[in-house]
Amino acid sequence: MFGRRDRTLRRLARSEHGAAALEFALSAGFMFSMLMGLMKVCLAVYTYHYVAEAAREGSRWAAVRGSACKISAGTSCTATRDQIQTYIRGLGYPGITPASMTVTTSWATYPAGKPCTPSATCNNPSDLVTVNTSYAFPLNVPGMTSHTYTMTSTSTMIISQ
């Protein structure tokens, strides 16, 4: 009574129909997670590159805006800490949130390298300007816990004007 139906069920149980779809579903989930993780790590490397570039651009911008910088007769274009931070945040690198970038600037005498006190002026030609940029980068890879990494870069240049 169950002979024909029983043989059909046994034959279907031994059949491998759908096995490839199941194997693909299991391996594709893992592979797509790895691919997304790789893309996030590449985005972190991209972000670090632009944090370093922002530090270089900021120190270059400050180096040409020392105490001897003049736009026209009697008009000074000397750079301040706030102006340097505004300049760097305004560079507009794609994928970088300007509000997450911190910029600190310091000046020092050259060649002694002594840091300036508030009463001294070290924004003269041949003194040093140092720009330090840091950026909080959120790294969240699928299947792992999220972390926020702080990427920093420092650039020092000699003030030319």
MDTraj code that builds the backbone (N, CA, C; nanometers):
import mdtraj as md
import numpy as np

residues = "MET PHE GLY ARG ARG ASP ARG THR LEU ARG ARG LEU ALA ARG SER GLU HIS GLY ALA ALA ALA LEU GLU PHE ALA LEU SER ALA GLY PHE MET PHE SER MET LEU MET GLY LEU MET LYS VAL CYS LEU ALA VAL TYR THR TYR HIS TYR VAL ALA GLU ALA ALA ARG GLU GLY SER ARG TRP ALA ALA VAL ARG GLY SER ALA CYS LYS ILE SER ALA GLY THR SER CYS THR ALA THR ARG ASP GLN ILE GLN THR TYR ILE ARG GLY LEU GLY TYR PRO GLY ILE THR PRO ALA SER MET THR VAL THR THR SER TRP ALA THR TYR PRO ALA GLY LYS PRO CYS THR PRO SER ALA THR CYS ASN ASN PRO SER ASP LEU VAL THR VAL ASN THR SER TYR ALA PHE PRO LEU ASN VAL PRO GLY MET THR SER HIS THR TYR THR MET THR SER THR SER THR MET ILE ILE SER GLN".split()
xyz = np.array([
    [0.0806, -0.1176, 0.0000],
    [0.0000, 0.0000, 0.0000],
    [0.0864, 0.1260, 0.0000],
    [0.1951, 0.1193, 0.0705],
    [0.2847, 0.2359, 0.0705],
    [0.4023, 0.2169, -0.0243],
    [0.4055, 0.1174, -0.1029],
    [0.5206, 0.0834, -0.1843],
    [0.5651, 0.1927, -0.2801],
    [0.4726, 0.2360, -0.3642],
    [0.5118, 0.3351, -0.4640],
    [0.5449, 0.4697, -0.3988],
    [0.4614, 0.5120, -0.3092],
    [0.4843, 0.6396, -0.2397],
    [0.6119, 0.6332, -0.1564],
    [0.6366, 0.5237, -0.0940],
    [0.7564, 0.5057, -0.0112],
    [0.8825, 0.5132, -0.0969],
    [0.8803, 0.4507, -0.2141],
    [0.9965, 0.4555, -0.3032],
    [1.0208, 0.5975, -0.3532],
    [0.9162, 0.6714, -0.3813],
    [0.9296, 0.8100, -0.4271],
    [0.9902, 0.8966, -0.3169],
    [0.9453, 0.8788, -0.1950],
    [0.9998, 0.9572, -0.0837],
    [1.1470, 0.9230, -0.0599],
    [1.1830, 0.7957, -0.0682],
    [1.3234, 0.7579, -0.0503],
    [1.4106, 0.8155, -0.1629],
    [1.3593, 0.8114, -0.2831],
    [1.4339, 0.8667, -0.3957],
    [1.4531, 1.0176, -0.3797],
    [1.3518, 1.0917, -0.3349],
    [1.3630, 1.2354, -0.3136],
    [1.4562, 1.2671, -0.1975],
    [1.4576, 1.1840, -0.0972],
    [1.5453, 1.2069, 0.0177],
    [1.6918, 1.1922, -0.0233],
    [1.7208, 1.1001, -0.1154],
    [1.8590, 1.0823, -0.1617],
    [1.8959, 1.1828, -0.2701],
    [1.8022, 1.2510, -0.3238],
    [1.8264, 1.3469, -0.4309],
    [1.9037, 1.4678, -0.3773],
    [1.9792, 1.5317, -0.4645],
    [2.0588, 1.6469, -0.4248],
    [2.0021, 1.7755, -0.4836],
    [1.8753, 1.7752, -0.5177],
    [1.8122, 1.8971, -0.5697],
    [1.8118, 2.0032, -0.4597],
    [1.8591, 2.1235, -0.4918],
    [1.8596, 2.2336, -0.3957],
    [1.9838, 2.2403, -0.3094],
    [2.0718, 2.1415, -0.3185],
    [2.1924, 2.1428, -0.2357],
    [2.2839, 2.2582, -0.2756],
    [2.2942, 2.2857, -0.4039],
    [2.3800, 2.3952, -0.4496],
    [2.3267, 2.5300, -0.4015],
    [2.1951, 2.5456, -0.4013],
    [2.1369, 2.6711, -0.3541],
    [2.1635, 2.6906, -0.2051],
    [2.1534, 2.5835, -0.1292],
    [2.1807, 2.5919, 0.0140],
    [2.3283, 2.6229, 0.0399],
    [2.4181, 2.5574, -0.0307],
    [2.5609, 2.5842, -0.0142],
    [2.5946, 2.7278, -0.0547],
    [2.5331, 2.7758, -0.1619],
    [2.5570, 2.9140, -0.2031],
    [2.5079, 3.0119, -0.0973],
    [2.3913, 2.9866, -0.0419],
    [2.3368, 3.0771, 0.0602],
    [2.4272, 3.0831, 0.1822],
    [2.4806, 2.9704, 0.2230],
    [2.5684, 2.9689, 0.3397],
    [2.7022, 3.0378, 0.3111],
    [2.7614, 3.0088, 0.1974],
    [2.8919, 3.0684, 0.1674],
    [2.8796, 3.2143, 0.1235],
    [2.7711, 3.2522, 0.0584],
    [2.7551, 3.3901, 0.0125],
    [2.7423, 3.4861, 0.1304],
    [2.6744, 3.4455, 0.2346],
    [2.6633, 3.5314, 0.3526],
    [2.7996, 3.5631, 0.4105],
    [2.8845, 3.4625, 0.4201],
    [3.0199, 3.4820, 0.4706],
    [3.1022, 3.5682, 0.3757],
    [3.0956, 3.5399, 0.2475],
    [3.1755, 3.6136, 0.1494],
    [3.1326, 3.7603, 0.1395],
    [3.0021, 3.7881, 0.1440],
    [2.9561, 3.9263, 0.1371],
    [2.9960, 4.0034, 0.2634],
    [2.9972, 3.9379, 0.3780],
    [3.0442, 4.0023, 0.5010],
    [3.1920, 4.0360, 0.4890],
    [3.2709, 3.9441, 0.4348],
    [3.4135, 3.9700, 0.4147],
    [3.4337, 4.0853, 0.3156],
    [3.3544, 4.0890, 0.2106],
    [3.3647, 4.1952, 0.1114],
    [3.3307, 4.3307, 0.1727],
    [3.2259, 4.3363, 0.2537],
    [3.1895, 4.4624, 0.3195],
    [3.2977, 4.5047, 0.4182],
    [3.3559, 4.4103, 0.4903],
    [3.4644, 4.4416, 0.5829],
    [3.5857, 4.4963, 0.5094],
    [3.6192, 4.4369, 0.3958],
    [3.7312, 4.4850, 0.3152],
    [3.7060, 4.6265, 0.2653],
    [3.5834, 4.6545, 0.2252],
    [3.5499, 4.7890, 0.1787],
    [3.5620, 4.8900, 0.2926],
    [3.5211, 4.8529, 0.4137],
    [3.5330, 4.9428, 0.5290],
    [3.6796, 4.9698, 0.5627],
    [3.7633, 4.8691, 0.5545],
    [3.9060, 4.8877, 0.5817],
    [3.9678, 4.9781, 0.4736],
    [3.9274, 4.9612, 0.3498],
    [3.9760, 5.0495, 0.2427],
    [3.9308, 5.1933, 0.2681],
    [3.8101, 5.2113, 0.3193],
    [3.7615, 5.3446, 0.3532],
    [3.8437, 5.4045, 0.4676],
    [3.8886, 5.3216, 0.5607],
    [3.9744, 5.3694, 0.6702],
    [4.1090, 5.4163, 0.6158],
    [4.1667, 5.3430, 0.5227],
    [4.2945, 5.3829, 0.4623],
    [4.2767, 5.5139, 0.3841],
    [4.1684, 5.5236, 0.3105],
    [4.1340, 5.6463, 0.2370],
    [4.1221, 5.7644, 0.3330],
    [4.0552, 5.7445, 0.4471],
    [4.0377, 5.8506, 0.5460],
    [4.1708, 5.8926, 0.6045],
    [4.2574, 5.7958, 0.6362],
    [4.3878, 5.8309, 0.6914],
    [4.4691, 5.9142, 0.5914],
    [4.4606, 5.8782, 0.4650],
    [4.5310, 5.9546, 0.3616],
    [4.4869, 6.1005, 0.3632],
    [4.3575, 6.1240, 0.3721],
    [4.3081, 6.2608, 0.3697],
    [4.3322, 6.3352, 0.5004],
    [4.3404, 6.2652, 0.6126],
    [4.3779, 6.3305, 0.7386],
    [4.5219, 6.3806, 0.7285],
    [4.6105, 6.2988, 0.6725],
    [4.7500, 6.3406, 0.6535],
    [4.7589, 6.4554, 0.5528],
    [4.6810, 6.4483, 0.4472],
    [4.6807, 6.5557, 0.3473],
    [4.6285, 6.6861, 0.4075],
    [4.5292, 6.6780, 0.4945],
    [4.4756, 6.7978, 0.5596],
    [4.5812, 6.8632, 0.6482],
    [4.6611, 6.7833, 0.7180],
    [4.7681, 6.8394, 0.8016],
    [4.8715, 6.9109, 0.7146],
    [4.9086, 6.8508, 0.6033],
    [5.0051, 6.9146, 0.5126],
    [4.9488, 7.0442, 0.4538],
    [4.8241, 7.0391, 0.4103],
    [4.7620, 7.1586, 0.3530],
    [4.7513, 7.2701, 0.4565],
    [4.7160, 7.2346, 0.5797],
    [4.7037, 7.3356, 0.6850],
    [4.8363, 7.3995, 0.7203],
    [4.9416, 7.3197, 0.7293],
    [5.0725, 7.3774, 0.7617],
    [5.1258, 7.4610, 0.6453],
    [5.0989, 7.4203, 0.5227],
    [5.1408, 7.5002, 0.4072],
    [5.0661, 7.6332, 0.4059],
    [4.9352, 7.6270, 0.4330],
    [4.8532, 7.7482, 0.4339],
    [4.9017, 7.8443, 0.5418],
    [4.9372, 7.7917, 0.6595],
    [4.9866, 7.8763, 0.7689],
    [5.1276, 7.9278, 0.7400],
    [5.2082, 7.8492, 0.6689],
    [5.3465, 7.8896, 0.6418],
    [5.3550, 8.0108, 0.5501],
    [5.2588, 8.0287, 0.4637],
    [5.2607, 8.1443, 0.3746],
    [5.1818, 8.2618, 0.4320],
    [5.1315, 8.2460, 0.5535],
    [5.0565, 8.3521, 0.6196],
    [5.1184, 8.3866, 0.7553],
    [5.2491, 8.4104, 0.7540],
    [5.3209, 8.4489, 0.8753],
    [5.3042, 8.5971, 0.9048],
    [5.3845, 8.6482, 0.9996],
    [5.3706, 8.7877, 1.0420],
    [5.4097, 8.8868, 0.9324],
    [5.4881, 8.8448, 0.8338],
    [5.5302, 8.9343, 0.7255],
    [5.4364, 8.9304, 0.6056],
    [5.3304, 8.8549, 0.6128],
    [5.2361, 8.8428, 0.5009],
    [5.1519, 8.9702, 0.4895],
    [5.1462, 9.0255, 0.3708],
    [5.0673, 9.1459, 0.3436],
    [4.9878, 9.1259, 0.2167],
    [4.8585, 9.1513, 0.2251],
    [4.7740, 9.1444, 0.1058],
    [4.7956, 9.2699, 0.0236],
    [4.7855, 9.3834, 0.0889],
    [4.8139, 9.5125, 0.0260],
    [4.8782, 9.5989, 0.1334],
    [4.9110, 9.7169, 0.1009],
    [4.9809, 9.8043, 0.1961],
    [4.8992, 9.8203, 0.3244],
    [4.9579, 9.7773, 0.4364],
    [4.8949, 9.7952, 0.5662],
    [4.7939, 9.6880, 0.6038],
    [4.7604, 9.5944, 0.5142],
    [4.6631, 9.4895, 0.5449],
    [4.7361, 9.3588, 0.5685],
    [4.7230, 9.3040, 0.6877],
    [4.7919, 9.1811, 0.7241],
    [4.7060, 9.0593, 0.6900],
    [4.7704, 8.9501, 0.6575],
    [4.6979, 8.8246, 0.6317],
    [4.7509, 8.7137, 0.7230],
    [4.7944, 8.7512, 0.8416],
    [4.8517, 8.6568, 0.9369],
    [4.7465, 8.5542, 0.9784],
    [4.7844, 8.4269, 0.9784],
    [4.6927, 8.3179, 1.0120],
    [4.6875, 8.2961, 1.1630],
    [4.5669, 8.2711, 1.2134],
    [4.5470, 8.2381, 1.3542],
    [4.5045, 8.0916, 1.3650],
    [4.5009, 8.0398, 1.4874],
    [4.4583, 7.9005, 1.5085],
    [4.3177, 7.8765, 1.4542],
    [4.2267, 7.9675, 1.4826],
    [4.0887, 7.9505, 1.4361],
    [4.0778, 7.9549, 1.2838],
    [4.1547, 8.0426, 1.2203],
    [4.1522, 8.0506, 1.0741],
    [4.2076, 7.9237, 1.0108],
    [4.3128, 7.8679, 1.0712],
    [4.3707, 7.7437, 1.0177],
    [4.2716, 7.6291, 1.0323],
    [4.2050, 7.6203, 1.1461],
    [4.1049, 7.5148, 1.1657],
    [3.9894, 7.5305, 1.0681],
    [3.9423, 7.6530, 1.0484],
    [3.8338, 7.6777, 0.9535],
    [3.8763, 7.6411, 0.8113],
    [4.0005, 7.6742, 0.7762],
    [4.0506, 7.6404, 0.6427],
    [4.0540, 7.4891, 0.6217],
    [4.1070, 7.4162, 0.7197],
    [4.1190, 7.2708, 0.7045],
    [3.9816, 7.2051, 0.7003],
    [3.8920, 7.2473, 0.7865],
    [3.7570, 7.1890, 0.7853],
    [3.6822, 7.2233, 0.6575],
    [3.7187, 7.3322, 0.5936],
    [3.6522, 7.3726, 0.4704],
    [3.7091, 7.3106, 0.3439],
    [3.8109, 7.2258, 0.3569],
    [3.8696, 7.1634, 0.2377],
    [3.7699, 7.0737, 0.1656],
    [3.6771, 7.0155, 0.2368],
    [3.5683, 6.9402, 0.1746],
    [3.6088, 6.8089, 0.1120],
    [3.6899, 6.7304, 0.1815],
    [3.7255, 6.5984, 0.1289],
    [3.6021, 6.5078, 0.1296],
    [3.5765, 6.4341, 0.0225],
    [3.4591, 6.3472, 0.0172],
    [3.4664, 6.2364, 0.1221],
    [3.3568, 6.2138, 0.1902],
    [3.3488, 6.1074, 0.2901],
    [3.4015, 6.1467, 0.4263],
    [3.4528, 6.2687, 0.4416],
    [3.5074, 6.3154, 0.5689],
    [3.4073, 6.4141, 0.6289],
    [3.3706, 6.3915, 0.7546],
    [3.2813, 6.4830, 0.8244],
    [3.3654, 6.5924, 0.8897],
    [3.3548, 6.7168, 0.8450],
    [3.4410, 6.8226, 0.8987],
    [3.4279, 6.8414, 1.0505],
    [3.3101, 6.8228, 1.1054],
    [3.2910, 6.8426, 1.2490],
    [3.3656, 6.7379, 1.3316],
    [3.3992, 6.6234, 1.2718],
    [3.4716, 6.5181, 1.3442],
    [3.6225, 6.5377, 1.3405],
    [3.6687, 6.6408, 1.2718],
    [3.8123, 6.6661, 1.2617],
    [3.8535, 6.7723, 1.3634],
    [3.9574, 6.7404, 1.4386],
    [4.0133, 6.8336, 1.5358],
    [4.1474, 6.8829, 1.4835],
    [4.1684, 7.0145, 1.4915],
    [4.2907, 7.0751, 1.4411],
    [4.3552, 7.1547, 1.5537],
    [4.4819, 7.1267, 1.5806],
    [4.5589, 7.2065, 1.6769],
    [4.6820, 7.2601, 1.6056],
    [4.7116, 7.3859, 1.6322],
    [4.8243, 7.4521, 1.5676],
    [4.9170, 7.5091, 1.6741],
    [5.0464, 7.4980, 1.6507],
    [5.1445, 7.5577, 1.7419],
    [5.2589, 7.6169, 1.6600],
    [5.3232, 7.7155, 1.7173],
    [5.4354, 7.7811, 1.6534],
    [5.5583, 7.7645, 1.7430],
    [5.6763, 7.7624, 1.6846],
    [5.8006, 7.7493, 1.7610],
    [5.9100, 7.8281, 1.6907],
    [6.0111, 7.8668, 1.7672],
    [6.1242, 7.9384, 1.7087],
    [6.2125, 7.8403, 1.6327],
    [6.2825, 7.8921, 1.5354],
    [6.3751, 7.8084, 1.4602],
    [6.5106, 7.8752, 1.4649],
    [6.6187, 7.8109, 1.4868],
    [6.6428, 7.6678, 1.4919],
    [6.6300, 7.6069, 1.6310],
    [6.6108, 7.6884, 1.7356],
    [6.6065, 7.6344, 1.8716],
    [6.4879, 7.5422, 1.8928],
    [6.3760, 7.5690, 1.8281],
    [6.2589, 7.4843, 1.8411],
    [6.1843, 7.5036, 1.9717],
    [6.2087, 7.6161, 2.0398],
    [6.1402, 7.6417, 2.1668],
    [5.9963, 7.6832, 2.1389],
    [5.9004, 7.6248, 2.2117],
    [5.7608, 7.6647, 2.1907],
    [5.7384, 7.8093, 2.2317],
    [5.6425, 7.8709, 2.1697],
    [5.6124, 8.0110, 2.1976],
    [5.5231, 8.0232, 2.3197],
    [5.5459, 8.1262, 2.3941],
    [5.4557, 8.1625, 2.5030],
    [5.3583, 8.2643, 2.4460],
    [5.2468, 8.2892, 2.5137],
    [5.1508, 8.3858, 2.4581],
    [5.2093, 8.5251, 2.4367],
    [5.3118, 8.5631, 2.5142],
    [5.3665, 8.6982, 2.4977],
    [5.4649, 8.7069, 2.3806],
    [5.5266, 8.5960, 2.3446],
    [5.6239, 8.5975, 2.2350],
    [5.5534, 8.5765, 2.1020],
    [5.6136, 8.6279, 1.9984],
    [5.5592, 8.6046, 1.8642],
    [5.6550, 8.5144, 1.7887],
    [5.6070, 8.4020, 1.7498],
    [5.6870, 8.3067, 1.6718],
    [5.6239, 8.2827, 1.5356],
    [5.5524, 8.3809, 1.4875],
    [5.4876, 8.3690, 1.3580],
    [5.5678, 8.4449, 1.2532],
    [5.6988, 8.4546, 1.2755],
    [5.7878, 8.5294, 1.1881],
    [5.8462, 8.4377, 1.0804],
    [5.8905, 8.4936, 0.9681],
    [5.9578, 8.4110, 0.8687],
    [6.0764, 8.3378, 0.9301],
    [6.0935, 8.2151, 0.8923],
    [6.1946, 8.1188, 0.9371],
    [6.1625, 8.0540, 1.0709],
    [6.0462, 8.0849, 1.1327],
    [6.0000, 8.0097, 1.2490],
    [5.9206, 7.8881, 1.2001],
    [5.8827, 7.8003, 1.2921],
    [5.8121, 7.6771, 1.2558],
    [5.6635, 7.6865, 1.2896],
    [5.5817, 7.6297, 1.2053],
    [5.4399, 7.6125, 1.2347],
    [5.4099, 7.4628, 1.2260],
    [5.3407, 7.4113, 1.3267],
    [5.3053, 7.2700, 1.3316],
    [5.1539, 7.2568, 1.3386],
    [5.0981, 7.1787, 1.2491],
    [4.9543, 7.1540, 1.2460],
    [4.9315, 7.0061, 1.2718],
    [4.8492, 6.9772, 1.3716],
    [4.8151, 6.8391, 1.4073],
    [4.6662, 6.8207, 1.3818],
    [4.6319, 6.7239, 1.2980],
    [4.4918, 6.6938, 1.2700],
    [4.4589, 6.5562, 1.3255],
    [4.3393, 6.5425, 1.3796],
    [4.2920, 6.4110, 1.4247],
    [4.1468, 6.3965, 1.3822],
    [4.1096, 6.2731, 1.3520],
    [3.9756, 6.2440, 1.3008],
    [3.9245, 6.1168, 1.3665],
    [3.8036, 6.1209, 1.4162],
    [3.7399, 6.0037, 1.4773],
    [3.6708, 5.9237, 1.3674],
    [3.7259, 5.8072, 1.3354],
    [3.6723, 5.7236, 1.2269],
    [3.5966, 5.6054, 1.2852],
    [3.4668, 5.5936, 1.2572],
    [3.3906, 5.4786, 1.3070],
    [3.4081, 5.3587, 1.2130],
    [3.4631, 5.2500, 1.2661],
    [3.4819, 5.1285, 1.1862],
    [3.3853, 5.0225, 1.2368],
    [3.2879, 4.9875, 1.1553],
    [3.1925, 4.8835, 1.1905],
    [3.1862, 4.7824, 1.0764],
    [3.2495, 4.6685, 1.1018],
    [3.2551, 4.5590, 1.0059],
    [3.1455, 4.4598, 1.0432],
    [3.0689, 4.4081, 0.9464],
    [2.9638, 4.3119, 0.9788],
    [3.0205, 4.1897, 1.0521],
    [2.9551, 4.1534, 1.1599],
    [2.9967, 4.0378, 1.2373],
    [3.0986, 4.0689, 1.3456],
    [3.1405, 4.1942, 1.3554],
    [3.2375, 4.2342, 1.4573],
    [3.1806, 4.3525, 1.5351],
    [3.2367, 4.3777, 1.6515],
    [3.1912, 4.4921, 1.7288],
    [3.2435, 4.6215, 1.6660],
    [3.1675, 4.7277, 1.6809],
    [3.2055, 4.8569, 1.6234],
    [3.3089, 4.9251, 1.7114],
    [3.4025, 4.9920, 1.6483],
    [3.5059, 5.0686, 1.7173],
    [3.5188, 5.2038, 1.6498],
    [3.5619, 5.3016, 1.7278],
    [3.5954, 5.4321, 1.6717],
    [3.7446, 5.4515, 1.6893],
    [3.8134, 5.4688, 1.5782],
    [3.9580, 5.4864, 1.5792],
    [3.9912, 5.6329, 1.5532],
    [4.0871, 5.6849, 1.6291],
    [4.1306, 5.8216, 1.6098],
    [4.2557, 5.8202, 1.5219],
    [4.2430, 5.8814, 1.4062],
    [4.3545, 5.8904, 1.3125],
    [4.4164, 6.0281, 1.3263],
    [4.5477, 6.0330, 1.3437],
    [4.6158, 6.1608, 1.3610],
    [4.7306, 6.1742, 1.2628],
    [4.7616, 6.2981, 1.2310],
    [4.8754, 6.3280, 1.1458],
    [4.9271, 6.4665, 1.1832],
    [5.0572, 6.4832, 1.1734],
    [5.1216, 6.6094, 1.2079],
    [5.2104, 6.6545, 1.0933],
    [5.2089, 6.7828, 1.0661],
    [5.2934, 6.8407, 0.9625],
    [5.3568, 6.9690, 1.0155],
    [5.4871, 6.9840, 0.9941],
    [5.5598, 7.1034, 1.0368],
    [5.6275, 7.1650, 0.9160],
    [5.6158, 7.2972, 0.9023],
    [5.6807, 7.3696, 0.7932],
    [5.7435, 7.4972, 0.8467],
    [5.8372, 7.5489, 0.7715],
    [5.9021, 7.6746, 0.8052],
    [5.8209, 7.7884, 0.7439],
    [5.7921, 7.8883, 0.8245],
    [5.7122, 8.0029, 0.7783],
    [5.7950, 8.0820, 0.6763],
    [5.7351, 8.1081, 0.5616],
    [5.8092, 8.1745, 0.4541],
    [5.7823, 8.3250, 0.4472],
    [5.6696, 8.3712, 0.4968],
    [5.6382, 8.5148, 0.4874],
    [5.6016, 8.5683, 0.6232],
])
top = md.Topology()
chain = top.add_chain()
for i, resn in enumerate(residues, 1):
    res = top.add_residue(resn, chain, resSeq=i)
    for name in ("N", "CA", "C"):
        top.add_atom(name, md.element.get_by_symbol(name[0]), res)
traj = md.Trajectory(xyz[None], top)
